[in-house]
Amino acid sequence: MSSDPPAEDAASGETAVASQRPWEQVLRLSLENRPQELISRLDELSTADQALVLSRLDERQRQQVLEALPPDGAAEWIQNLNEAQAADVIGTLEASTAAAIVHSLPSDDQADVLGDLSAEQAEAILDALPQDEALAVRELTSFADDVAGGLMIREVLRFDVQMTVAEVIEQLLANEEEYRDLDVWYGYVCDGTGRLIGVLPMRNLLFVNRSAAVRDVMIADPLALPETAPLEELVEFFDTHAFLGVPVVDSRGILKGVVHREAVDHESVRAAESDYLKSQGIVGGEELRTMPVWLRARRRLSWLSINVLLNIGAAAVIALFQDTLQAVIALAVFLPIISDMSGCSGNQAVAVTMRELSMGLIRPAELLRVWGQELSVGLINGTALGALVAAVAVVFKGNPYLGVVVGVALFANTIIAVSIGGTVPMVLKRFGFDPAVASGPLLTTVTDMCGFFLVLGLATMMLAQLT
């Protein structure tokens, strides 16, 4: 008698599996201890779906999935997550399990993940790694994320300058498994002390005699960047050179690793996202809804509490002119318009300045030049917006003096807003503050206070014509 299940039962089973949501499928396969099928299912998912799976599993379920995967399979999944999610997952595991996964990650990902963990968690994992590997990871984590030393990978093809082409090819074949996942377009030639002296394009090995010396086929005196090169310098380098990567050396010229263009692009996007989150009040690092609720609430509340205090100043201006506001109630209609429009103009200026600062196109010392450029834009836009709002006010109340008050107020406040938005980030950066965090509340508070003061102050001066 056949032991195969009836066709209709098999079909219904397949339908049930297909109807499961991806995180349910992944959890089921991990609970049933089917690692190969689990790896295949994760491979079928896009990077976005893999991140979605993670966000739908609780801490215990994530542990079950990772423990069901072999370390290299878990490492591959971790690589497809952003740094915050990867650290969140690794941080829930036992140190020995986490170390086995971290061991299978490329060196730059090792540094990123451990750098986002608490000092205690990172140290426990490092203690469980081989000593030489732990030492290398500690060196990488000593660098900031946005410098060459923090973005480089240590796994590169290194060849001694005394080698022949035949010896290079023999080394490549002997270490095929190790080199399989590396960028093999270029090798790097070093002298006996490890100092970088040449770059060896792999295609050069195909068209020369195997007895030729490496020094005769390499590119001598290659371009390289120091470990401390900031992100702005890296972006500028890849903008001006059509390279896939650039070697990184220390102060003595010793080859430490390679920074790939892809890593620089990724970090540039991450820096922009971080600045945006900070400008919206998400401080203290990236926030995900898989994080503890109290942590997320505390981060947001720290920002909102400051904003409450700052907005008291704007409210105080209104209280100062409450008699004028009561006499000309129509002003209440235009106060939020002037505040919002000026804020929008200022935010545009902030965005341009932040981008140019991140790209290294401007320096804090160029304050007057940037202010002059923003002033020109502010005069044009302020005139256009002021005239438009003035016309609306005249049509709304039939009083040209009301149009003069709101039009002049918006014109003047637009100039103030673009001046602040264009220059304050540069001033903050000059004195070591984070412009992404502080520019927003300063701009909002000042434009609100100035806008309210201009409208109500002008209205008080022209109160006889408005009533």
Secondary structure, DSSP 8 states (H G I E B T S, - for coil): ---S--HHHHHHHHHHHHHS-HHHHHHHHHHTT-HHHHHHHHHHS-HHHHHHHHHHS-HHHHHHHHHHS-HHHHHHHHHTS-HHHHHHHHTTS-HHHHHHHHHTS-HHHHHHHHHTS-HHHHHHHHHHS-HHHHHHHHHHHTS-TTBHHHH-BS---EEETT-BHHHHHHHHHHTHHHHTTS--SEEEEE-TT-BEEEEEEGGGGGSS-TTSBHHHHSEES---EETT-BHHHHHHHHHHS--SEEEEE-TT-BEEEEEEHHHHHHHHHHHHHHHHHHHTT--SS---TTS-HHHHHHHHHHHHHHHHHHHHHHHHHHHHTHHHHHH-TTHHHHHHHHHHHHHHHHHHHHHHHHHHHHHTS--GGGHHHHHHHHHHHHHHHHHHHHHHHHHHHHHHHS-HHHHHHHHHHHHHHHHHHHHHHHHHHHHHHHTT--HHHHHHHHHHHHHHHHHHHHHHHHHHHTHHHH-
